[in-house]
Amino acid sequence: MEISDDTVVSADQESPFEREVRAVFQDTLGLIHIALVTHYGMVDAEANELEKDLYLWFLRFCMRPGSKSPKESRSFLLVASCQFAREYQKYVIGSGLRDADPNTQTILSREPAEVARDFSRSLELLTYRHNPDA
């Protein structure tokens, strides 16, 4: 689940800020991938492509004037992940390319921010388990 593409600058050309954004994204990527594949019903190839788009979006989002730090912006990344996945699946299902199973229908009926909030709780638990003194 490593993010790499010709459109992404190589690590030695990244600024310290871009490295921080990439690190936060990489730390969250496992959770994002689980959300896309397990909950939104995407196949791995679709999820991998969407993850590349999400990384570019997150980098641009964090670079906006007045933005919070990348770590503090992680919740926005989770909401964007759910929003991207929801819209993609609605398109794929709506165009007849894929049938929706009941689990996918249920998650598509929920607001992306609500789904992301559930994933944020998972992230908080993981963070606590890795750093109980933090």
Buried (B, 14 or more C-beta within 10 A) or exposed (E): EEBEEEEBEEEEEBEEEBEBBBEBBEBBBEBBBBBBBEBBBBEEEBBBEBBBBBBBBBBEBBEEEEEEEBEEBBBBBBBBBBBBBBEBBEEBBEEEEBEBEEEBEEBBEBEBBEBBBBBBEEBEEBEEEEEEEE
